[in-house]
Amino acid sequence: MKKKNIKQLKKQLEKEKKEIEKELKGHSKVPDFGSDVDQDQETDESEAFGNQLSIYQTFKSWLADIESALRKIGKGKYGVCEKCGKEISADILKINPESRLCKECKKKT
């Protein structure tokens, strides 16, 4: 992959990283359930917190993939499939710059 393309993808990854970190801050607050609410309201709050936790985990996983891609760029190993070792196509990386797998290995999972 060309250095110019890698530089553009690195910029995109860094931008996404900042956005995700901002989102994570907003989803990391634990709600105060309090003791003065009725059971239905407490159930609703618990469900909302469960949904919030799910979103938080999704963002954390995405952030880990982005950080991994940025480390690979730093080591000069970016764009290589973690499963088969072949180069990940530029088309895949443009769509999903934090991709860990090539097109063929993605199909197998």
Phi and psi in radians as a Rosetta constraint file:
Dihedral C 1 N 2 CA 2 C 2 CIRCULARHARMONIC -1.237 0.35
Dihedral N 2 CA 2 C 2 N 3 CIRCULARHARMONIC 2.564 0.35
Dihedral C 2 N 3 CA 3 C 3 CIRCULARHARMONIC -1.065 0.35
Dihedral N 3 CA 3 C 3 N 4 CIRCULARHARMONIC -0.617 0.35
Dihedral C 3 N 4 CA 4 C 4 CIRCULARHARMONIC -1.075 0.35
Dihedral N 4 CA 4 C 4 N 5 CIRCULARHARMONIC -0.777 0.35
Dihedral C 4 N 5 CA 5 C 5 CIRCULARHARMONIC -1.129 0.35
Dihedral N 5 CA 5 C 5 N 6 CIRCULARHARMONIC -0.725 0.35
Dihedral C 5 N 6 CA 6 C 6 CIRCULARHARMONIC -1.111 0.35
Dihedral N 6 CA 6 C 6 N 7 CIRCULARHARMONIC -0.703 0.35
Dihedral C 6 N 7 CA 7 C 7 CIRCULARHARMONIC -1.078 0.35
Dihedral N 7 CA 7 C 7 N 8 CIRCULARHARMONIC -0.743 0.35
Dihedral C 7 N 8 CA 8 C 8 CIRCULARHARMONIC -1.133 0.35
Dihedral N 8 CA 8 C 8 N 9 CIRCULARHARMONIC -0.755 0.35
Dihedral C 8 N 9 CA 9 C 9 CIRCULARHARMONIC -1.171 0.35
Dihedral N 9 CA 9 C 9 N 10 CIRCULARHARMONIC -0.624 0.35
Dihedral C 9 N 10 CA 10 C 10 CIRCULARHARMONIC -1.097 0.35
Dihedral N 10 CA 10 C 10 N 11 CIRCULARHARMONIC -0.747 0.35
Dihedral C 10 N 11 CA 11 C 11 CIRCULARHARMONIC -1.058 0.35
Dihedral N 11 CA 11 C 11 N 12 CIRCULARHARMONIC -0.777 0.35
Dihedral C 11 N 12 CA 12 C 12 CIRCULARHARMONIC -1.094 0.35
Dihedral N 12 CA 12 C 12 N 13 CIRCULARHARMONIC -0.758 0.35
Dihedral C 12 N 13 CA 13 C 13 CIRCULARHARMONIC -1.104 0.35
Dihedral N 13 CA 13 C 13 N 14 CIRCULARHARMONIC -0.731 0.35
Dihedral C 13 N 14 CA 14 C 14 CIRCULARHARMONIC -1.130 0.35
Dihedral N 14 CA 14 C 14 N 15 CIRCULARHARMONIC -0.659 0.35
Dihedral C 14 N 15 CA 15 C 15 CIRCULARHARMONIC -1.147 0.35
Dihedral N 15 CA 15 C 15 N 16 CIRCULARHARMONIC -0.810 0.35
Dihedral C 15 N 16 CA 16 C 16 CIRCULARHARMONIC -1.079 0.35
Dihedral N 16 CA 16 C 16 N 17 CIRCULARHARMONIC -0.668 0.35
Dihedral C 16 N 17 CA 17 C 17 CIRCULARHARMONIC -1.050 0.35
Dihedral N 17 CA 17 C 17 N 18 CIRCULARHARMONIC -0.800 0.35
Dihedral C 17 N 18 CA 18 C 18 CIRCULARHARMONIC -1.078 0.35
Dihedral N 18 CA 18 C 18 N 19 CIRCULARHARMONIC -0.748 0.35
Dihedral C 18 N 19 CA 19 C 19 CIRCULARHARMONIC -1.119 0.35
Dihedral N 19 CA 19 C 19 N 20 CIRCULARHARMONIC -0.717 0.35
Dihedral C 19 N 20 CA 20 C 20 CIRCULARHARMONIC -1.195 0.35
Dihedral N 20 CA 20 C 20 N 21 CIRCULARHARMONIC -0.725 0.35
Dihedral C 20 N 21 CA 21 C 21 CIRCULARHARMONIC -1.051 0.35
Dihedral N 21 CA 21 C 21 N 22 CIRCULARHARMONIC -0.663 0.35
Dihedral C 21 N 22 CA 22 C 22 CIRCULARHARMONIC -1.120 0.35
Dihedral N 22 CA 22 C 22 N 23 CIRCULARHARMONIC -0.786 0.35
Dihedral C 22 N 23 CA 23 C 23 CIRCULARHARMONIC -1.068 0.35
Dihedral N 23 CA 23 C 23 N 24 CIRCULARHARMONIC -0.735 0.35
Dihedral C 23 N 24 CA 24 C 24 CIRCULARHARMONIC -1.073 0.35
Dihedral N 24 CA 24 C 24 N 25 CIRCULARHARMONIC -0.673 0.35
Dihedral C 24 N 25 CA 25 C 25 CIRCULARHARMONIC -1.056 0.35
Dihedral N 25 CA 25 C 25 N 26 CIRCULARHARMONIC -0.680 0.35
Dihedral C 25 N 26 CA 26 C 26 CIRCULARHARMONIC -1.245 0.35
Dihedral N 26 CA 26 C 26 N 27 CIRCULARHARMONIC -0.421 0.35
Dihedral C 26 N 27 CA 27 C 27 CIRCULARHARMONIC -1.789 0.35
Dihedral N 27 CA 27 C 27 N 28 CIRCULARHARMONIC 0.033 0.35
Dihedral C 27 N 28 CA 28 C 28 CIRCULARHARMONIC -1.603 0.35
Dihedral N 28 CA 28 C 28 N 29 CIRCULARHARMONIC -0.085 0.35
Dihedral C 28 N 29 CA 29 C 29 CIRCULARHARMONIC -1.382 0.35
Dihedral N 29 CA 29 C 29 N 30 CIRCULARHARMONIC 2.267 0.35
Dihedral C 29 N 30 CA 30 C 30 CIRCULARHARMONIC -1.484 0.35
Dihedral N 30 CA 30 C 30 N 31 CIRCULARHARMONIC 2.224 0.35
Dihedral C 30 N 31 CA 31 C 31 CIRCULARHARMONIC -1.209 0.35
Dihedral N 31 CA 31 C 31 N 32 CIRCULARHARMONIC 2.676 0.35
Dihedral C 31 N 32 CA 32 C 32 CIRCULARHARMONIC -1.617 0.35
Dihedral N 32 CA 32 C 32 N 33 CIRCULARHARMONIC 1.866 0.35
Dihedral C 32 N 33 CA 33 C 33 CIRCULARHARMONIC -1.295 0.35
Dihedral N 33 CA 33 C 33 N 34 CIRCULARHARMONIC -0.517 0.35
Dihedral C 33 N 34 CA 34 C 34 CIRCULARHARMONIC 1.146 0.35
Dihedral N 34 CA 34 C 34 N 35 CIRCULARHARMONIC 2.936 0.35
Dihedral C 34 N 35 CA 35 C 35 CIRCULARHARMONIC -1.926 0.35
Dihedral N 35 CA 35 C 35 N 36 CIRCULARHARMONIC -0.010 0.35
Dihedral C 35 N 36 CA 36 C 36 CIRCULARHARMONIC -1.748 0.35
Dihedral N 36 CA 36 C 36 N 37 CIRCULARHARMONIC 0.294 0.35
Dihedral C 36 N 37 CA 37 C 37 CIRCULARHARMONIC -1.850 0.35
Dihedral N 37 CA 37 C 37 N 38 CIRCULARHARMONIC 2.682 0.35
Dihedral C 37 N 38 CA 38 C 38 CIRCULARHARMONIC -1.377 0.35
Dihedral N 38 CA 38 C 38 N 39 CIRCULARHARMONIC 2.996 0.35
Dihedral C 38 N 39 CA 39 C 39 CIRCULARHARMONIC -1.116 0.35
Dihedral N 39 CA 39 C 39 N 40 CIRCULARHARMONIC -0.682 0.35
Dihedral C 39 N 40 CA 40 C 40 CIRCULARHARMONIC -1.113 0.35
Dihedral N 40 CA 40 C 40 N 41 CIRCULARHARMONIC -0.752 0.35
Dihedral C 40 N 41 CA 41 C 41 CIRCULARHARMONIC -1.153 0.35
Dihedral N 41 CA 41 C 41 N 42 CIRCULARHARMONIC -0.681 0.35
Dihedral C 41 N 42 CA 42 C 42 CIRCULARHARMONIC -1.137 0.35
Dihedral N 42 CA 42 C 42 N 43 CIRCULARHARMONIC -0.685 0.35
Dihedral C 42 N 43 CA 43 C 43 CIRCULARHARMONIC -1.100 0.35
Dihedral N 43 CA 43 C 43 N 44 CIRCULARHARMONIC -0.773 0.35
Dihedral C 43 N 44 CA 44 C 44 CIRCULARHARMONIC -1.065 0.35
Dihedral N 44 CA 44 C 44 N 45 CIRCULARHARMONIC -0.749 0.35
Dihedral C 44 N 45 CA 45 C 45 CIRCULARHARMONIC -1.148 0.35
Dihedral N 45 CA 45 C 45 N 46 CIRCULARHARMONIC -0.679 0.35
Dihedral C 45 N 46 CA 46 C 46 CIRCULARHARMONIC -1.134 0.35
Dihedral N 46 CA 46 C 46 N 47 CIRCULARHARMONIC -0.728 0.35
Dihedral C 46 N 47 CA 47 C 47 CIRCULARHARMONIC -1.124 0.35
Dihedral N 47 CA 47 C 47 N 48 CIRCULARHARMONIC -0.764 0.35
Dihedral C 47 N 48 CA 48 C 48 CIRCULARHARMONIC -1.074 0.35
Dihedral N 48 CA 48 C 48 N 49 CIRCULARHARMONIC -0.707 0.35
Dihedral C 48 N 49 CA 49 C 49 CIRCULARHARMONIC -1.152 0.35
Dihedral N 49 CA 49 C 49 N 50 CIRCULARHARMONIC -0.691 0.35
Dihedral C 49 N 50 CA 50 C 50 CIRCULARHARMONIC -1.052 0.35
Dihedral N 50 CA 50 C 50 N 51 CIRCULARHARMONIC -0.739 0.35
Dihedral C 50 N 51 CA 51 C 51 CIRCULARHARMONIC -1.120 0.35
Dihedral N 51 CA 51 C 51 N 52 CIRCULARHARMONIC -0.745 0.35
Dihedral C 51 N 52 CA 52 C 52 CIRCULARHARMONIC -1.081 0.35
Dihedral N 52 CA 52 C 52 N 53 CIRCULARHARMONIC -0.717 0.35
Dihedral C 52 N 53 CA 53 C 53 CIRCULARHARMONIC -1.123 0.35
Dihedral N 53 CA 53 C 53 N 54 CIRCULARHARMONIC -0.682 0.35
Dihedral C 53 N 54 CA 54 C 54 CIRCULARHARMONIC -1.101 0.35
Dihedral N 54 CA 54 C 54 N 55 CIRCULARHARMONIC -0.776 0.35
Dihedral C 54 N 55 CA 55 C 55 CIRCULARHARMONIC -1.094 0.35
Dihedral N 55 CA 55 C 55 N 56 CIRCULARHARMONIC -0.748 0.35
Dihedral C 55 N 56 CA 56 C 56 CIRCULARHARMONIC -1.025 0.35
Dihedral N 56 CA 56 C 56 N 57 CIRCULARHARMONIC -0.806 0.35
Dihedral C 56 N 57 CA 57 C 57 CIRCULARHARMONIC -1.112 0.35
Dihedral N 57 CA 57 C 57 N 58 CIRCULARHARMONIC -0.683 0.35
Dihedral C 57 N 58 CA 58 C 58 CIRCULARHARMONIC -1.084 0.35
Dihedral N 58 CA 58 C 58 N 59 CIRCULARHARMONIC -0.793 0.35
Dihedral C 58 N 59 CA 59 C 59 CIRCULARHARMONIC -1.128 0.35
Dihedral N 59 CA 59 C 59 N 60 CIRCULARHARMONIC -0.693 0.35
Dihedral C 59 N 60 CA 60 C 60 CIRCULARHARMONIC -1.080 0.35
Dihedral N 60 CA 60 C 60 N 61 CIRCULARHARMONIC -0.739 0.35
Dihedral C 60 N 61 CA 61 C 61 CIRCULARHARMONIC -1.133 0.35
Dihedral N 61 CA 61 C 61 N 62 CIRCULARHARMONIC -0.758 0.35
Dihedral C 61 N 62 CA 62 C 62 CIRCULARHARMONIC -1.090 0.35
Dihedral N 62 CA 62 C 62 N 63 CIRCULARHARMONIC -0.752 0.35
Dihedral C 62 N 63 CA 63 C 63 CIRCULARHARMONIC -1.076 0.35
Dihedral N 63 CA 63 C 63 N 64 CIRCULARHARMONIC -0.719 0.35
Dihedral C 63 N 64 CA 64 C 64 CIRCULARHARMONIC -1.079 0.35
Dihedral N 64 CA 64 C 64 N 65 CIRCULARHARMONIC -0.710 0.35
Dihedral C 64 N 65 CA 65 C 65 CIRCULARHARMONIC -1.126 0.35
Dihedral N 65 CA 65 C 65 N 66 CIRCULARHARMONIC -0.719 0.35
Dihedral C 65 N 66 CA 66 C 66 CIRCULARHARMONIC -1.138 0.35
Dihedral N 66 CA 66 C 66 N 67 CIRCULARHARMONIC -0.793 0.35
Dihedral C 66 N 67 CA 67 C 67 CIRCULARHARMONIC -1.095 0.35
Dihedral N 67 CA 67 C 67 N 68 CIRCULARHARMONIC -0.645 0.35
Dihedral C 67 N 68 CA 68 C 68 CIRCULARHARMONIC -1.103 0.35
Dihedral N 68 CA 68 C 68 N 69 CIRCULARHARMONIC -0.779 0.35
Dihedral C 68 N 69 CA 69 C 69 CIRCULARHARMONIC -1.090 0.35
Dihedral N 69 CA 69 C 69 N 70 CIRCULARHARMONIC -0.725 0.35
Dihedral C 69 N 70 CA 70 C 70 CIRCULARHARMONIC -1.132 0.35
Dihedral N 70 CA 70 C 70 N 71 CIRCULARHARMONIC -0.670 0.35
Dihedral C 70 N 71 CA 71 C 71 CIRCULARHARMONIC -1.113 0.35
Dihedral N 71 CA 71 C 71 N 72 CIRCULARHARMONIC -0.723 0.35
Dihedral C 71 N 72 CA 72 C 72 CIRCULARHARMONIC -1.098 0.35
Dihedral N 72 CA 72 C 72 N 73 CIRCULARHARMONIC -0.692 0.35
Dihedral C 72 N 73 CA 73 C 73 CIRCULARHARMONIC -1.050 0.35
Dihedral N 73 CA 73 C 73 N 74 CIRCULARHARMONIC -0.787 0.35
Dihedral C 73 N 74 CA 74 C 74 CIRCULARHARMONIC -1.070 0.35
Dihedral N 74 CA 74 C 74 N 75 CIRCULARHARMONIC -0.566 0.35
Dihedral C 74 N 75 CA 75 C 75 CIRCULARHARMONIC -1.595 0.35
Dihedral N 75 CA 75 C 75 N 76 CIRCULARHARMONIC -0.059 0.35
Dihedral C 75 N 76 CA 76 C 76 CIRCULARHARMONIC 1.318 0.35
Dihedral N 76 CA 76 C 76 N 77 CIRCULARHARMONIC 0.389 0.35
Dihedral C 76 N 77 CA 77 C 77 CIRCULARHARMONIC -2.043 0.35
Dihedral N 77 CA 77 C 77 N 78 CIRCULARHARMONIC 0.334 0.35
Dihedral C 77 N 78 CA 78 C 78 CIRCULARHARMONIC -1.291 0.35
Dihedral N 78 CA 78 C 78 N 79 CIRCULARHARMONIC 2.501 0.35
Dihedral C 78 N 79 CA 79 C 79 CIRCULARHARMONIC 1.502 0.35
Dihedral N 79 CA 79 C 79 N 80 CIRCULARHARMONIC 0.300 0.35
Dihedral C 79 N 80 CA 80 C 80 CIRCULARHARMONIC -1.958 0.35
Dihedral N 80 CA 80 C 80 N 81 CIRCULARHARMONIC 2.259 0.35
Dihedral C 80 N 81 CA 81 C 81 CIRCULARHARMONIC -1.090 0.35
Dihedral N 81 CA 81 C 81 N 82 CIRCULARHARMONIC 2.292 0.35
Dihedral C 81 N 82 CA 82 C 82 CIRCULARHARMONIC -1.282 0.35
Dihedral N 82 CA 82 C 82 N 83 CIRCULARHARMONIC -0.303 0.35
Dihedral C 82 N 83 CA 83 C 83 CIRCULARHARMONIC -1.637 0.35
Dihedral N 83 CA 83 C 83 N 84 CIRCULARHARMONIC -0.886 0.35
Dihedral C 83 N 84 CA 84 C 84 CIRCULARHARMONIC -1.900 0.35
Dihedral N 84 CA 84 C 84 N 85 CIRCULARHARMONIC -0.238 0.35
Dihedral C 84 N 85 CA 85 C 85 CIRCULARHARMONIC 1.466 0.35
Dihedral N 85 CA 85 C 85 N 86 CIRCULARHARMONIC 0.021 0.35
Dihedral C 85 N 86 CA 86 C 86 CIRCULARHARMONIC -1.420 0.35
Dihedral N 86 CA 86 C 86 N 87 CIRCULARHARMONIC 2.838 0.35
Dihedral C 86 N 87 CA 87 C 87 CIRCULARHARMONIC -1.216 0.35
Dihedral N 87 CA 87 C 87 N 88 CIRCULARHARMONIC 2.389 0.35
Dihedral C 87 N 88 CA 88 C 88 CIRCULARHARMONIC -1.435 0.35
Dihedral N 88 CA 88 C 88 N 89 CIRCULARHARMONIC 2.302 0.35
Dihedral C 88 N 89 CA 89 C 89 CIRCULARHARMONIC -1.113 0.35
Dihedral N 89 CA 89 C 89 N 90 CIRCULARHARMONIC 2.622 0.35
Dihedral C 89 N 90 CA 90 C 90 CIRCULARHARMONIC -1.057 0.35
Dihedral N 90 CA 90 C 90 N 91 CIRCULARHARMONIC -0.590 0.35
Dihedral C 90 N 91 CA 91 C 91 CIRCULARHARMONIC -1.054 0.35
Dihedral N 91 CA 91 C 91 N 92 CIRCULARHARMONIC -0.761 0.35
Dihedral C 91 N 92 CA 92 C 92 CIRCULARHARMONIC -1.141 0.35
Dihedral N 92 CA 92 C 92 N 93 CIRCULARHARMONIC -0.789 0.35
Dihedral C 92 N 93 CA 93 C 93 CIRCULARHARMONIC -1.196 0.35
Dihedral N 93 CA 93 C 93 N 94 CIRCULARHARMONIC -0.509 0.35
Dihedral C 93 N 94 CA 94 C 94 CIRCULARHARMONIC -1.183 0.35
Dihedral N 94 CA 94 C 94 N 95 CIRCULARHARMONIC -0.645 0.35
Dihedral C 94 N 95 CA 95 C 95 CIRCULARHARMONIC -1.375 0.35
Dihedral N 95 CA 95 C 95 N 96 CIRCULARHARMONIC -0.737 0.35
Dihedral C 95 N 96 CA 96 C 96 CIRCULARHARMONIC -2.402 0.35
Dihedral N 96 CA 96 C 96 N 97 CIRCULARHARMONIC 1.397 0.35
Dihedral C 96 N 97 CA 97 C 97 CIRCULARHARMONIC -1.105 0.35
Dihedral N 97 CA 97 C 97 N 98 CIRCULARHARMONIC -0.276 0.35
Dihedral C 97 N 98 CA 98 C 98 CIRCULARHARMONIC -1.656 0.35
Dihedral N 98 CA 98 C 98 N 99 CIRCULARHARMONIC 0.188 0.35
Dihedral C 98 N 99 CA 99 C 99 CIRCULARHARMONIC -0.994 0.35
Dihedral N 99 CA 99 C 99 N 100 CIRCULARHARMONIC 2.383 0.35
Dihedral C 99 N 100 CA 100 C 100 CIRCULARHARMONIC -1.760 0.35
Dihedral N 100 CA 100 C 100 N 101 CIRCULARHARMONIC -0.274 0.35
Dihedral C 100 N 101 CA 101 C 101 CIRCULARHARMONIC -2.170 0.35
Dihedral N 101 CA 101 C 101 N 102 CIRCULARHARMONIC 2.636 0.35
Dihedral C 101 N 102 CA 102 C 102 CIRCULARHARMONIC -1.335 0.35
Dihedral N 102 CA 102 C 102 N 103 CIRCULARHARMONIC 3.013 0.35
Dihedral C 102 N 103 CA 103 C 103 CIRCULARHARMONIC -1.023 0.35
Dihedral N 103 CA 103 C 103 N 104 CIRCULARHARMONIC -0.761 0.35
Dihedral C 103 N 104 CA 104 C 104 CIRCULARHARMONIC -1.157 0.35
Dihedral N 104 CA 104 C 104 N 105 CIRCULARHARMONIC -0.738 0.35
Dihedral C 104 N 105 CA 105 C 105 CIRCULARHARMONIC -1.251 0.35
Dihedral N 105 CA 105 C 105 N 106 CIRCULARHARMONIC -0.542 0.35
Dihedral C 105 N 106 CA 106 C 106 CIRCULARHARMONIC -1.118 0.35
Dihedral N 106 CA 106 C 106 N 107 CIRCULARHARMONIC -0.663 0.35
Dihedral C 106 N 107 CA 107 C 107 CIRCULARHARMONIC -1.107 0.35
Dihedral N 107 CA 107 C 107 N 108 CIRCULARHARMONIC -0.575 0.35
Dihedral C 107 N 108 CA 108 C 108 CIRCULARHARMONIC -1.346 0.35
Dihedral N 108 CA 108 C 108 N 109 CIRCULARHARMONIC -0.332 0.35
